[in-house]
Amino acid sequence: MLDSKIPSGKLDDKWVDYKGHCKLVNPANKRKMEVIIVGTGLAGASAAAAMGELGYKVKAFCFQDSPRRAHSIAAQGGINAAKNYQNDGDSVFRLFYDTIKGGDYRAREANVHRLAEVSSNIIDQCVAQGVPFAREYGGLLSNRSFGGTQVQRTFYAAGQTGQQLLIGAYQALERQVALGNVTMHARHEMLDIVKIDGKAKGIIARNLITGELEKHFGHAVLICSGGYGNVYYLSTNAMGSNVTAAWKAHKQGAYFANPCFTQIHPTCIPVSGDHQSKLTLMSESLRNDGRIWVPKNIGETRKANEIPEADRDYFLERRYPAFGNLVPRDVASRAAKERCDAGFGVGTSKQAVYLDYAAAILRYGKIEVSKQGLSNVSADQIIALGKEVVKEKYGNLFEMYAKITGENPYEVPMRIYPAVHYTMGGLWVDYELQTTVPGLYALGEANFSDHGANRLGASALMQGLADGYFVAPYTVGNNLADEIYNAAIPTTHPAFEEAAKKVADRIASLKNINGKQSAESFHKRLGKIIWDKCGMARNKEGLTQAIKEVQALKKEFWSDLRIPGEINEYNPELDKANRVADFIELGELMCIDALTREESCGGHFREEYQTPEGEALRDDENFMFVSAWENKGEHEWQLHKEELKYDVIKPSQRNYK
Ligand SMILES: Cc1cc2nc3c(=O)[nH]c(=O)nc-3n(C[C@H](O)[C@H](O)[C@H](O)COP(=O)(O)OP(=O)(O)OC[C@H]3O[C@@H](n4cnc5c(N)ncnc54)[C@H](O)[C@@H]3O)c2cc1C
């Protein structure tokens, strides 16, 4: 049975009690303890900065040329915190409740409550670092709404929240680098975990410029390597995001939890053809003011602006009057797919719906007229004033849309469609963020912990920074206190030698296949299988077929892959092949997980299990658990279950009506 190490006591007291009673490492000992951090996105950079500040000897790794290029930089919309600055009824409990409900009751209460508790500290920390959050005219921090909530608790920096937060974390990290507490290894890719006596004691990393393999010791290893949405090939993730670090940890004994829980984001620029290798997100913040609709008539030929109100179906507002356009992502995505599948889609592919700003422009224009005390204002002037307000709030997103599509979203509605965006699954961790391998931790999107079967918008940045700045420094310390008697192990230890040889052998095997097909082409084929059969809707037949198809693809990959260039040089094709090999194995596990979970919940929509209205139908009696998979060898996994107990919240059928 999995031990999630949830502290006893009342929900609100658990984290406070934990911090009051966890073991500490004294400053002199901290200087002797080495901590490896794989990844320097928001989770890793904040963890490295915090652990460095505490005095640990930190070695941080990332595969980009700078921590500033982590995928976190792409985050647009915002970060949640229960500050209740709007006095609109928010509280720690409400953020906790919304997150549990938004995740369709498949997350751990204790972790989520802790997340809500520390959310306010994150904002204070970032403001102190100088993160330029948007402010009201009077100087107070501004908030907007994200899906699945009825309050405004999302802090933002225009459409560049991730970038600004990452610069804050990066500065904190660089300060520790300058002080000598953190050593930064950019352009290094972790390719295996080194275990000694069952504990994680280091990593093997490949220098991506020279191809050289390096051995690094750590008393603890923190995996902060982000999510695996790119298993689908087309996603909104950064091109480099991959599962390799988490997958290597999995192969070394760390259980992989809920791998099939992926998030499909409703507002992305639709796929435009076969040539594409990337999808672009239009931030969820756009659902604050934009209205989503399709024509009421199948085969509508008029342009969007020519279709009168009476012939428009604002399907989210119609189906979910209480939350309207701000229903959670899984619900909004499915509703858009349902309309398109029923033939109401727009654009040439008919796989898109409209996101319309006309009403918001008019509304804001009228407010400006009133604010500025103007009279005798023409309709055109009102619209011009409204456009200015919209530009201030969402200007960079509108510009991005215009550049990609060639259309002006101030004049015509945007066309959007759901796309793969985030992975709720990841390495299984206990309350301390420790995996099933002692000494090995997972933070940020790399773990499975807080979002259940569907993450609410603006909660990933919150979780990554909560894990890095506020949780891991206590929980990792609690375990390092027992390591003070253990001196650093030299990397000449046989375990390091063996691990390095294993990595070198695998790279050589990949290179020596000498086949005909590129890693990219395999990736694309894998993505299609997983999207078609383990995407927005899944069923038993499709998943069973997908498992066979992925297994066959793996066989073909290992017999017909071609990697140009050499091993001991800068070779992005080799890097990619290594990652695709892991994605293929993960793809198989995702389908197995989706097949085994015979219910629908959050982003996991099994077509066989739905309500008469087409909503996800959970089966709490049989599936109220986290699926944690243990790797048992080629194509083999064993399922372990972590029962989910709801002591405070009573699970019910999610209702956003
Ligand atoms: C377009 C977009 C917009 C988003 N907007 C928002 C938003 O507004 N609000 C919100 O809350 N969330 C948002 N998200 C989600 C959020 O951005 C991510 O969940 C979050 O940034 C992940 O942070 P992370 O630190 O866990 O991982 P990442 O930022 O992905 O960082 C991963 C790090 O791990 C390193 N790494 C990976 N593998 C290895 C390896 N093998 N060896 C060495 N290093 C490795 C990388 O180099 C990198 O430094 C958005 C996501 C996308 C795709």
The ligand as a Tripos MOL2 file, in Angstrom:
@<TRIPOS>MOLECULE
LIG
   53    58     1     0     0
SMALL
NO_CHARGES

@<TRIPOS>ATOM
      1 C1          1.5150   28.2300  -23.6050 C.3       1 LIG1
      2 C2          1.3230   27.9410  -22.1460 C.ar      1 LIG1
      3 C3          0.8000   28.9120  -21.3040 C.ar      1 LIG1
      4 C4          0.6290   28.6540  -19.9630 C.ar      1 LIG1
      5 N1          0.0980   29.6170  -19.1450 N.ar      1 LIG1
      6 C5         -0.0700   29.3700  -17.8460 C.ar      1 LIG1
      7 C6         -0.6080   30.3680  -16.9830 C.ar      1 LIG1
      8 O1         -0.9250   31.4620  -17.3960 O.2       1 LIG1
      9 N2         -0.7470   30.0610  -15.6750 N.ar      1 LIG1
     10 C7         -0.3960   28.8470  -15.1510 C.ar      1 LIG1
     11 O2         -0.5430   28.6370  -13.9530 O.2       1 LIG1
     12 N3          0.1380   27.9020  -15.9540 N.ar      1 LIG1
     13 C8          0.3050   28.1280  -17.2680 C.ar      1 LIG1
     14 N4          0.8310   27.1450  -18.0760 N.ar      1 LIG1
     15 C9          1.3960   25.9380  -17.4590 C.3       1 LIG1
     16 C10         2.7600   26.2690  -16.8630 C.3       1 LIG1
     17 O3          3.4460   27.1350  -17.7300 O.3       1 LIG1
     18 C11         3.6390   25.0330  -16.6320 C.3       1 LIG1
     19 O4          2.9070   24.0340  -16.0130 O.3       1 LIG1
     20 C12         4.8060   25.3850  -15.7380 C.3       1 LIG1
     21 O5          5.4870   26.5120  -16.2320 O.3       1 LIG1
     22 C13         5.7660   24.2200  -15.5940 C.3       1 LIG1
     23 O6          6.8610   24.6450  -14.8290 O.3       1 LIG1
     24 P1          7.9770   23.6120  -14.3930 P.3       1 LIG1
     25 O7          9.0060   24.3910  -13.6500 O.co2     1 LIG1
     26 O8          7.3520   22.4640  -13.7090 O.co2     1 LIG1
     27 O9          8.5890   23.0740  -15.7590 O.3       1 LIG1
     28 P2          9.2570   23.8210  -17.0330 P.3       1 LIG1
     29 O10         9.0670   25.2730  -17.0220 O.co2     1 LIG1
     30 O11         8.7910   23.0420  -18.2110 O.co2     1 LIG1
     31 O12        10.7920   23.5800  -16.8190 O.3       1 LIG1
     32 C14        11.3740   22.3180  -17.0420 C.3       1 LIG1
     33 C15        12.8380   22.4290  -16.7780 C.3       1 LIG1
     34 O13        13.3930   21.1260  -16.7520 O.3       1 LIG1
     35 C16        14.5400   21.0720  -17.5750 C.3       1 LIG1
     36 N5         14.6830   19.6920  -18.0100 N.ar      1 LIG1
     37 C17        13.7370   18.8640  -18.5010 C.ar      1 LIG1
     38 N6         14.2560   17.6490  -18.7230 N.ar      1 LIG1
     39 C18        15.5370   17.7050  -18.3640 C.ar      1 LIG1
     40 C19        16.6060   16.7640  -18.3700 C.ar      1 LIG1
     41 N7         16.4280   15.5050  -18.7570 N.pl3     1 LIG1
     42 N8         17.8180   17.1840  -17.9480 N.ar      1 LIG1
     43 C20        18.0250   18.4710  -17.5410 C.ar      1 LIG1
     44 N9         17.0530   19.3850  -17.4970 N.ar      1 LIG1
     45 C21        15.8310   19.0000  -17.9140 C.ar      1 LIG1
     46 C22        14.3050   22.0920  -18.6550 C.3       1 LIG1
     47 O14        15.5190   22.4730  -19.2090 O.3       1 LIG1
     48 C23        13.6230   23.1910  -17.8430 C.3       1 LIG1
     49 O15        14.6020   23.9690  -17.2020 O.3       1 LIG1
     50 C24         0.9880   27.3890  -19.4330 C.ar      1 LIG1
     51 C25         1.5020   26.4140  -20.2790 C.ar      1 LIG1
     52 C26         1.6390   26.6720  -21.6260 C.ar      1 LIG1
     53 C27         2.1080   25.5760  -22.5100 C.3       1 LIG1
@<TRIPOS>BOND
     1     1     2 1
     2     2     3 ar
     3     2    52 ar
     4     3     4 ar
     5     4     5 ar
     6     4    50 ar
     7     5     6 ar
     8     6     7 ar
     9     6    13 1
    10     7     8 2
    11     7     9 ar
    12     9    10 ar
    13    10    11 2
    14    10    12 ar
    15    12    13 ar
    16    13    14 ar
    17    14    15 1
    18    14    50 ar
    19    15    16 1
    20    16    17 1
    21    16    18 1
    22    18    19 1
    23    18    20 1
    24    20    21 1
    25    20    22 1
    26    22    23 1
    27    23    24 1
    28    24    25 2
    29    24    26 1
    30    24    27 1
    31    27    28 1
    32    28    29 2
    33    28    30 1
    34    28    31 1
    35    31    32 1
    36    32    33 1
    37    33    34 1
    38    33    48 1
    39    34    35 1
    40    35    36 1
    41    35    46 1
    42    36    37 ar
    43    36    45 ar
    44    37    38 ar
    45    38    39 ar
    46    39    40 ar
    47    39    45 ar
    48    40    41 1
    49    40    42 ar
    50    42    43 ar
    51    43    44 ar
    52    44    45 ar
    53    46    47 1
    54    46    48 1
    55    48    49 1
    56    50    51 ar
    57    51    52 ar
    58    52    53 1
@<TRIPOS>SUBSTRUCTURE
     1 LIG1         1 GROUP 0 **** ****
